[in-house]
Each structure stands twice: as C-alpha cells, then as structure tokens.
C-alpha cells in the first residue's frame, strides 16, 4: 500500500525529468543552428589599388587602405559547430582565409571570372595542399575546372572535391542553412553565372555580385528583394562617367545610378535591405567620405564594408 501511494510521485518525477531532457534538446538544436554572415571583401575582380592605375582613386590611397581593400567575398559560419563556408575564391584568398572564423566546410563559386575562382590555386600542392575541400559550382563551371590546367590538377590531386549545383535547386551545406543558386545573365565566356539565395533559421540573403542588367534577368529583382532580409548586389560602376577608358559593352553591369532609378518608387524598408558590393576601383562608393557615398546612404541604401556581420 505504501508503494502504491508513492507511484504518482514517481510519475510526476519522470515527467519532470522528461521535460528537462526535452527542453535541453530543443535548446541545443536552437543554438547549434545559429549562422552568421561576415563580409570579407567588397571590391571588383581587379582589386584596389588596380594594376597600372595612375588615377587619384588608386594613387591617393593610404597604406592602410591599400592593405585593407579586398575582392568581394563573404563567409557564413556557425559558432556551435565551428564550421564555415566561403563564397568566392578570390585573388585575396590568403588574407581572407586568415580572417575566417572556423575551418572551411565548402566553397561556393558564382562563375569563371578571375575575381571569383582564381584563388582556388592556393589550395594546390604549391600552397595549402588541401584535402577534398568541397567546391560547389554549376555544371559548366565544373567542366571548366575539370578540363583545364592548372585547375584540373586540384581535382586530380584531390585538393578539392567538386559538387554540381542545379539552378534553383537548394542544398544544405550547414545545419539549417539552405543555399539556392539562381542563374543570372552575364559574360559567360567559360561558365554560366549564378547568384545565391541563402536562407538561415531567421533571415535570408540574396547575393548577386555580377549581372549584365536587371532588365535582362528572367527574375524580378523587386520580387526577390521582398523575399529576403539582406541583398548584396552588383555595384561595379557608380555612373557612366567613371568608365572613360573602356566600352561598357565589354563590361556590362547595372550602374548604381540605374539601380537607384529602378527602385525609386519602392519604400524605404526595401531599399534598406540593399548592400552594394563588388565595386570597381574607380567607384566613389569605396570612399566613405565621397559625395556618392553620402547620397547612397541618404537614399536609404547601404554600402558593404569588410567586417560587417549579420545573424541569419
């Protein structure tokens, strides 16, 4: 009889223990899925200072500016799992690698222009000598790497392990982090070009560092902006007047002034999502104190800076 009187107490005790265990599991899952995006570079492929540039934009840079400016890239990392993924393998990959929060779980490439994939060479036997680092590319980009030296050696020596992406097909490279490639029109001499939509537990990012013109895209930029929380988009050239040494037909990009006009009727909350990135060495947005930079900020947009960090 005494034992029977104690049975309800045991039931409550076990229910209490089960509740504690279940709560700990939920808390563990919640914390292990936190992801953060960290900007590692904001400049166009050729870097800043730019080779052979004798203009004020490069000539007048301070030693600190010359060292700090890096080609467009960012990291997404998870503190609990101590893993990172890298977007773009740039010519500045050595210093950007040193800035990573955790070991690399994979690298995502947008296309075969020098600022976006040439850093892969540093993974080879002459440098890091890495082992099977996953590299995510679209099919033509994969074929380009596999069938052209010296990139093919990275595959043959198993420095990298290629993974093929499909347009608009999501993958999960880290826990609760979904990456979806989206095809964009660009100068596709050697490969197709993609941007990425990156969805974390709470926030979503759009990354389109290179595109010819918004009007040529089968996607609608405004619709995509409404679906995301942050957008890092092509700001290669601010206006036509800075390109007085090459034809824009050779290097088409949406001018920042065109993007502003395209979005002029949208509300400020949508404009606040945009962080301009991938700026040419001639672009006045690289100078925080320029009139162009003040204008952009006044209009409600942002200019990406190295070290900016966002919780996803």
C-alpha positions as a Markdown table, in Angstrom:
| # | Residue | x | y | z |
|---|---|---|---|---|
| 1 | Unk | 0.0 | 0.0 | 0.0 |
| 2 | Unk | 2.8 | 2.4 | 0.8 |
| 3 | Unk | 4.4 | 1.7 | -2.6 |
| 4 | Unk | 1.1 | 2.5 | -4.3 |
| 5 | Unk | 0.9 | 5.8 | -2.6 |
| 6 | Unk | 4.3 | 6.7 | -3.9 |
| 7 | Unk | 3.6 | 5.8 | -7.5 |
| 8 | Unk | 2.0 | 9.1 | -8.5 |
| 9 | Unk | 5.1 | 10.9 | -7.2 |
| 10 | Unk | 7.3 | 8.7 | -9.3 |
| 11 | Unk | 5.1 | 9.5 | -12.3 |
| 12 | Unk | 5.5 | 13.3 | -11.7 |
| 13 | Unk | 9.2 | 12.8 | -11.2 |
| 14 | Unk | 9.7 | 11.0 | -14.5 |
| 15 | Unk | 7.5 | 13.6 | -16.3 |
| 16 | Unk | 9.7 | 16.3 | -14.9 |
| 17 | Unk | 12.9 | 14.6 | -15.9 |
| 18 | Unk | 11.5 | 14.0 | -19.4 |
| 19 | Unk | 10.5 | 17.7 | -19.7 |
| 20 | Unk | 14.0 | 18.8 | -18.7 |
| 21 | Unk | 15.7 | 16.5 | -21.2 |
| 22 | Unk | 13.3 | 17.6 | -24.0 |
| 23 | Unk | 13.9 | 21.3 | -23.2 |
| 24 | Unk | 17.7 | 20.7 | -23.3 |
| 25 | Unk | 17.4 | 19.0 | -26.7 |
| 26 | Unk | 15.4 | 21.9 | -28.1 |
| 27 | Unk | 17.8 | 24.5 | -26.7 |
| 28 | Unk | 20.7 | 22.5 | -28.1 |
| 29 | Unk | 19.1 | 22.4 | -31.5 |
| 30 | Unk | 18.3 | 26.1 | -31.4 |
| 31 | Unk | 21.9 | 27.2 | -30.5 |
| 32 | Unk | 23.6 | 24.8 | -32.9 |
| 33 | Unk | 21.8 | 26.2 | -35.9 |
| 34 | Unk | 22.8 | 29.9 | -35.5 |
| 35 | Unk | 24.6 | 31.2 | -38.6 |
| 36 | Unk | 26.3 | 34.4 | -39.2 |
| 37 | Unk | 27.5 | 36.1 | -42.4 |
| 38 | Unk | 30.7 | 38.1 | -42.3 |
| 39 | Unk | 31.9 | 40.3 | -45.2 |
| 40 | Unk | 35.5 | 39.6 | -46.3 |
| 41 | Unk | 35.8 | 41.8 | -49.3 |
| 42 | Unk | 33.8 | 44.4 | -51.4 |
| 43 | Unk | 35.9 | 45.2 | -54.5 |
| 44 | Unk | 35.6 | 44.1 | -58.1 |
| 45 | Unk | 37.8 | 41.4 | -59.5 |
| 46 | Unk | 40.9 | 43.6 | -60.3 |
| 47 | Unk | 41.1 | 44.9 | -56.7 |
| 48 | Unk | 42.1 | 48.3 | -55.4 |
| 49 | Unk | 44.6 | 49.6 | -56.0 |
| 50 | Unk | 44.2 | 48.4 | -59.5 |
| 51 | Unk | 47.1 | 47.3 | -61.7 |
| 52 | Unk | 48.7 | 50.2 | -63.7 |
| 53 | Unk | 46.1 | 52.7 | -62.4 |
| 54 | Unk | 47.5 | 56.2 | -62.1 |
| 55 | Unk | 44.2 | 57.9 | -61.2 |
| 56 | Unk | 43.5 | 59.5 | -57.9 |
| 57 | Unk | 41.3 | 56.6 | -56.9 |
| 58 | Unk | 44.4 | 54.4 | -56.6 |
| 59 | Unk | 47.3 | 56.8 | -56.3 |
| 60 | Unk | 46.0 | 58.6 | -53.3 |
| 61 | Unk | 45.1 | 55.6 | -51.2 |
| 62 | Unk | 46.7 | 55.4 | -47.7 |
| 63 | Unk | 48.9 | 52.4 | -46.9 |
| 64 | Unk | 46.1 | 51.2 | -44.6 |
| 65 | Unk | 43.5 | 51.5 | -47.4 |
| 66 | Unk | 45.8 | 49.6 | -49.8 |
| 67 | Unk | 46.1 | 46.8 | -47.3 |
| 68 | Unk | 42.5 | 46.7 | -46.2 |
| 69 | Unk | 40.7 | 46.6 | -49.5 |
| 70 | Unk | 39.8 | 43.1 | -50.7 |
| 71 | Unk | 38.0 | 41.5 | -53.5 |
| 72 | Unk | 34.3 | 40.6 | -53.0 |
| 73 | Unk | 33.8 | 37.6 | -50.7 |
| 74 | Unk | 32.0 | 36.6 | -47.6 |
| 75 | Unk | 31.9 | 33.8 | -45.0 |
| 76 | Unk | 29.0 | 32.1 | -43.3 |
| 77 | Unk | 29.9 | 30.5 | -40.0 |
| 78 | Unk | 28.3 | 28.6 | -37.2 |
| 79 | Unk | 29.9 | 29.1 | -33.8 |
| 80 | Unk | 28.5 | 25.9 | -32.2 |
| 81 | Unk | 29.5 | 23.5 | -34.9 |
| 82 | Unk | 32.7 | 25.5 | -35.6 |
| 83 | Unk | 32.3 | 25.3 | -39.3 |
| 84 | Unk | 32.4 | 27.9 | -42.1 |
| 85 | Unk | 31.6 | 28.1 | -45.8 |
| 86 | Unk | 33.2 | 30.6 | -48.2 |
| 87 | Unk | 31.5 | 32.4 | -51.1 |
| 88 | Unk | 34.0 | 33.1 | -53.9 |
| 89 | Unk | 37.7 | 32.1 | -54.1 |
| 90 | Unk | 39.3 | 35.4 | -54.8 |
| 91 | Unk | 42.8 | 36.5 | -55.6 |
| 92 | Unk | 42.8 | 37.8 | -52.0 |
| 93 | Unk | 42.1 | 34.3 | -50.6 |
| 94 | Unk | 45.3 | 34.2 | -48.5 |
| 95 | Unk | 44.3 | 37.1 | -46.2 |
| 96 | Unk | 40.6 | 36.2 | -46.4 |
| 97 | Unk | 41.3 | 32.7 | -45.3 |
| 98 | Unk | 43.2 | 34.1 | -42.3 |
| 99 | Unk | 40.1 | 36.1 | -41.4 |
| 100 | Unk | 37.8 | 33.0 | -41.4 |
| 101 | Unk | 36.2 | 32.2 | -38.1 |
| 102 | Unk | 36.4 | 28.4 | -38.4 |
| 103 | Unk | 37.7 | 25.7 | -40.8 |
| 104 | Unk | 36.1 | 25.6 | -44.2 |
| 105 | Unk | 33.3 | 23.1 | -44.9 |
| 106 | Unk | 32.9 | 24.2 | -48.5 |
| 107 | Unk | 33.4 | 26.9 | -51.1 |
| 108 | Unk | 30.6 | 28.3 | -53.4 |
| 109 | Unk | 31.7 | 29.8 | -56.7 |
| 110 | Unk | 29.5 | 32.1 | -58.9 |
| 111 | Unk | 31.4 | 32.0 | -62.2 |
| 112 | Unk | 34.7 | 31.8 | -64.1 |
| 113 | Unk | 35.9 | 35.4 | -63.9 |
| 114 | Unk | 39.2 | 36.0 | -62.2 |
| 115 | Unk | 37.9 | 37.6 | -59.0 |
| 116 | Unk | 35.6 | 34.7 | -58.2 |
| 117 | Unk | 37.6 | 31.5 | -58.7 |
| 118 | Unk | 41.3 | 32.1 | -59.2 |
| 119 | Unk | 42.0 | 31.8 | -55.5 |
| 120 | Unk | 41.4 | 28.1 | -55.8 |
| 121 | Unk | 45.1 | 27.8 | -56.9 |
| 122 | Unk | 46.2 | 28.4 | -53.3 |
| 123 | Unk | 44.6 | 25.1 | -52.3 |
| 124 | Unk | 47.0 | 23.2 | -54.5 |
| 125 | Unk | 50.3 | 21.5 | -53.8 |
| 126 | Unk | 52.3 | 24.7 | -54.2 |
| 127 | Unk | 50.4 | 26.3 | -51.3 |
| 128 | Unk | 47.9 | 24.8 | -48.9 |
| 129 | Unk | 47.8 | 21.2 | -50.3 |
| 130 | Unk | 44.3 | 20.8 | -49.0 |
| 131 | Unk | 42.4 | 17.5 | -48.9 |
| 132 | Unk | 39.0 | 17.2 | -50.6 |
| 133 | Unk | 37.6 | 20.6 | -49.8 |
| 134 | Unk | 34.1 | 20.7 | -51.2 |
| 135 | Unk | 33.7 | 23.2 | -54.0 |
| 136 | Unk | 30.2 | 23.9 | -55.3 |
| 137 | Unk | 29.7 | 25.0 | -58.9 |
| 138 | Unk | 27.3 | 24.9 | -61.7 |
| 139 | Unk | 27.8 | 22.3 | -64.5 |
| 140 | Unk | 29.8 | 24.4 | -67.0 |
| 141 | Unk | 32.0 | 25.8 | -64.2 |
| 142 | Unk | 32.7 | 22.2 | -63.0 |
| 143 | Unk | 33.6 | 21.2 | -66.6 |
| 144 | Unk | 35.9 | 24.2 | -66.9 |
| 145 | Unk | 37.8 | 23.2 | -63.8 |
| 146 | Unk | 38.0 | 19.5 | -64.6 |
| 147 | Unk | 39.2 | 20.0 | -68.2 |
| 148 | Unk | 41.6 | 22.9 | -67.9 |
| 149 | Unk | 45.0 | 23.1 | -66.3 |
| 150 | Unk | 46.1 | 24.1 | -63.7 |
| 151 | Unk | 42.6 | 23.8 | -62.2 |
| 152 | Unk | 42.3 | 20.2 | -63.2 |
| 153 | Unk | 45.3 | 19.3 | -61.0 |
| 154 | Unk | 43.4 | 20.4 | -58.0 |
| 155 | Unk | 40.8 | 17.7 | -58.8 |
| 156 | Unk | 43.3 | 15.0 | -59.8 |
| 157 | Unk | 45.3 | 15.5 | -56.6 |
| 158 | Unk | 42.1 | 15.6 | -54.5 |
| 159 | Unk | 42.8 | 19.1 | -53.2 |
| 160 | Unk | 39.2 | 19.9 | -54.0 |
| 161 | Unk | 36.1 | 17.8 | -54.4 |
| 162 | Unk | 33.6 | 19.2 | -56.9 |
| 163 | Unk | 29.9 | 19.2 | -56.3 |
| 164 | Unk | 27.4 | 20.1 | -59.1 |
| 165 | Unk | 24.7 | 22.6 | -58.4 |
| 166 | Unk | 21.4 | 23.0 | -60.3 |
| 167 | Unk | 19.6 | 26.2 | -61.0 |
| 168 | Unk | 17.0 | 26.9 | -58.2 |
| 169 | Unk | 17.7 | 23.5 | -56.5 |
| 170 | Unk | 18.5 | 24.2 | -52.8 |
| 171 | Unk | 21.2 | 22.3 | -50.9 |
| 172 | Unk | 22.1 | 22.4 | -47.1 |
| 173 | Unk | 25.8 | 22.8 | -46.7 |
| 174 | Unk | 25.5 | 23.5 | -42.9 |
| 175 | Unk | 22.7 | 22.7 | -40.5 |
| 176 | Unk | 19.6 | 24.7 | -41.1 |
| 177 | Unk | 21.3 | 26.8 | -43.8 |
| 178 | Unk | 19.8 | 26.5 | -47.3 |
| 179 | Unk | 21.7 | 27.7 | -50.4 |
| 180 | Unk | 20.0 | 28.0 | -53.7 |
| 181 | Unk | 21.8 | 29.0 | -56.9 |
| 182 | Unk | 19.9 | 31.4 | -59.3 |
| 183 | Unk | 21.1 | 31.9 | -62.9 |
| 184 | Unk | 21.9 | 35.4 | -63.9 |
| 185 | Unk | 22.8 | 36.9 | -67.3 |
| 186 | Unk | 26.5 | 37.8 | -67.6 |
| 187 | Unk | 29.5 | 37.4 | -69.8 |
| 188 | Unk | 29.7 | 33.7 | -69.8 |
| 189 | Unk | 32.9 | 33.0 | -71.8 |
| 190 | Unk | 33.9 | 30.0 | -69.8 |
| 191 | Unk | 31.0 | 29.1 | -67.5 |
| 192 | Unk | 27.4 | 30.1 | -66.6 |
| 193 | Unk | 26.9 | 32.7 | -63.9 |
| 194 | Unk | 24.8 | 32.4 | -60.7 |
| 195 | Unk | 23.8 | 34.4 | -57.7 |
| 196 | Unk | 22.8 | 32.8 | -54.5 |
| 197 | Unk | 19.8 | 32.9 | -52.2 |
| 198 | Unk | 20.9 | 31.9 | -48.7 |
| 199 | Unk | 18.3 | 31.1 | -46.1 |
| 200 | Unk | 19.2 | 30.8 | -42.4 |
| 201 | Unk | 16.9 | 30.0 | -39.4 |
| 202 | Unk | 15.6 | 33.5 | -39.3 |
| 203 | Unk | 17.0 | 35.6 | -42.1 |
| 204 | Unk | 17.5 | 35.2 | -45.9 |
| 205 | Unk | 20.2 | 36.8 | -48.1 |
| 206 | Unk | 20.4 | 37.5 | -51.8 |
| 207 | Unk | 24.0 | 37.6 | -53.3 |
| 208 | Unk | 24.3 | 38.8 | -56.9 |
| 209 | Unk | 27.8 | 40.3 | -57.3 |
| 210 | Unk | 27.8 | 40.2 | -61.2 |
| 211 | Unk | 25.0 | 40.7 | -63.7 |
| 212 | Unk | 24.7 | 42.4 | -67.0 |
| 213 | Unk | 21.5 | 44.4 | -66.5 |
| 214 | Unk | 18.5 | 43.9 | -64.2 |
| 215 | Unk | 16.2 | 44.2 | -67.3 |
| 216 | Unk | 17.9 | 41.1 | -68.9 |
| 217 | Unk | 17.2 | 38.9 | -65.9 |
| 218 | Unk | 14.3 | 36.4 | -66.1 |
| 219 | Unk | 13.9 | 37.0 | -62.4 |
| 220 | Unk | 12.3 | 40.2 | -61.0 |
| 221 | Unk | 14.7 | 42.0 | -58.7 |
| 222 | Unk | 12.0 | 43.7 | -56.7 |
| 223 | Unk | 10.1 | 40.4 | -56.1 |
| 224 | Unk | 13.3 | 38.8 | -54.8 |
| 225 | Unk | 14.1 | 41.8 | -52.6 |
| 226 | Unk | 10.7 | 41.4 | -51.0 |
| 227 | Unk | 11.5 | 37.7 | -50.2 |
| 228 | Unk | 14.9 | 38.4 | -48.4 |
| 229 | Unk | 16.2 | 40.4 | -45.5 |
| 230 | Unk | 19.6 | 41.4 | -46.9 |
| 231 | Unk | 20.7 | 41.8 | -50.5 |
| 232 | Unk | 24.4 | 42.1 | -51.6 |
| 233 | Unk | 24.2 | 43.2 | -55.2 |
| 234 | Unk | 26.3 | 44.4 | -58.1 |
| 235 | Unk | 27.7 | 47.9 | -57.8 |
| 236 | Unk | 30.6 | 47.6 | -60.1 |
| 237 | Unk | 30.3 | 51.1 | -61.6 |
| 238 | Unk | 28.6 | 54.0 | -59.9 |
| 239 | Unk | 27.9 | 56.0 | -63.1 |
| 240 | Unk | 28.8 | 56.1 | -66.8 |
| 241 | Unk | 31.3 | 58.9 | -66.4 |
| 242 | Unk | 33.8 | 56.9 | -64.4 |
| 243 | Unk | 34.2 | 54.5 | -67.4 |
| 244 | Unk | 36.1 | 56.7 | -69.8 |
| 245 | Unk | 38.8 | 54.1 | -70.8 |
| 246 | Unk | 36.7 | 51.1 | -71.9 |
| 247 | Unk | 33.4 | 50.5 | -73.6 |
| 248 | Unk | 30.6 | 49.5 | -71.3 |
| 249 | Unk | 29.6 | 46.9 | -73.9 |
| 250 | Unk | 32.7 | 44.9 | -73.0 |
| 251 | Unk | 31.9 | 45.0 | -69.3 |
| 252 | Unk | 28.1 | 45.5 | -68.9 |
| 253 | Unk | 26.8 | 45.9 | -65.3 |
| 254 | Unk | 23.8 | 47.8 | -63.8 |
| 255 | Unk | 25.2 | 51.2 | -62.9 |
| 256 | Unk | 24.4 | 52.1 | -59.3 |
| 257 | Unk | 22.5 | 55.1 | -60.6 |
| 258 | Unk | 20.4 | 52.8 | -62.8 |
| 259 | Unk | 19.6 | 50.6 | -59.8 |
| 260 | Unk | 18.6 | 53.6 | -57.8 |
| 261 | Unk | 16.3 | 54.7 | -60.6 |
| 262 | Unk | 14.9 | 51.2 | -61.0 |
| 263 | Unk | 13.9 | 51.2 | -57.3 |
| 264 | Unk | 12.9 | 54.8 | -56.9 |
| 265 | Unk | 9.2 | 54.0 | -56.3 |
| 266 | Unk | 9.9 | 51.4 | -53.7 |
| 267 | Unk | 9.6 | 52.0 | -49.9 |
| 268 | Unk | 12.5 | 52.7 | -47.7 |
| 269 | Unk | 12.3 | 49.4 | -45.9 |
| 270 | Unk | 13.0 | 47.6 | -49.2 |
| 271 | Unk | 15.9 | 49.9 | -50.0 |
| 272 | Unk | 17.3 | 49.3 | -46.5 |
| 273 | Unk | 17.9 | 45.7 | -47.4 |
| 274 | Unk | 20.4 | 46.5 | -50.1 |
| 275 | Unk | 24.2 | 46.5 | -49.5 |
| 276 | Unk | 26.1 | 47.5 | -52.6 |
| 277 | Unk | 29.2 | 45.3 | -53.3 |
| 278 | Unk | 31.7 | 44.4 | -56.0 |
| 279 | Unk | 32.8 | 48.0 | -56.6 |
| 280 | Unk | 35.4 | 48.8 | -59.3 |
| 281 | Unk | 38.5 | 50.7 | -58.2 |
| 282 | Unk | 37.0 | 53.8 | -59.9 |
| 283 | Unk | 33.8 | 53.6 | -57.9 |
| 284 | Unk | 33.4 | 56.6 | -55.5 |
| 285 | Unk | 31.5 | 54.3 | -53.1 |
| 286 | Unk | 34.8 | 52.9 | -52.0 |
| 287 | Unk | 35.5 | 56.2 | -50.4 |
| 288 | Unk | 33.2 | 56.6 | -47.3 |
| 289 | Unk | 33.6 | 60.4 | -47.5 |
| 290 | Unk | 32.6 | 60.8 | -51.1 |
| 291 | Unk | 29.5 | 62.7 | -52.2 |
| 292 | Unk | 28.3 | 59.5 | -53.9 |
| 293 | Unk | 28.5 | 57.6 | -50.6 |
| 294 | Unk | 26.6 | 60.2 | -48.7 |
| 295 | Unk | 24.0 | 60.2 | -51.5 |
| 296 | Unk | 23.6 | 56.5 | -51.3 |
| 297 | Unk | 23.1 | 56.5 | -47.6 |
| 298 | Unk | 20.7 | 59.4 | -47.7 |
| 299 | Unk | 18.6 | 57.4 | -50.3 |
| 300 | Unk | 18.3 | 54.5 | -47.8 |
| 301 | Unk | 20.8 | 52.1 | -49.3 |
| 302 | Unk | 23.9 | 50.7 | -47.7 |
| 303 | Unk | 27.5 | 50.2 | -48.8 |
| 304 | Unk | 29.0 | 46.9 | -47.8 |
| 305 | Unk | 32.2 | 47.1 | -45.7 |
| 306 | Unk | 34.7 | 44.5 | -44.6 |
| 307 | Unk | 33.9 | 43.1 | -41.2 |
| 308 | Unk | 30.1 | 43.7 | -41.4 |
| 309 | Unk | 28.4 | 40.8 | -39.7 |
| 310 | Unk | 24.8 | 39.7 | -39.9 |
| 311 | Unk | 22.9 | 37.0 | -38.0 |
| 312 | Unk | 20.9 | 34.7 | -40.3 |
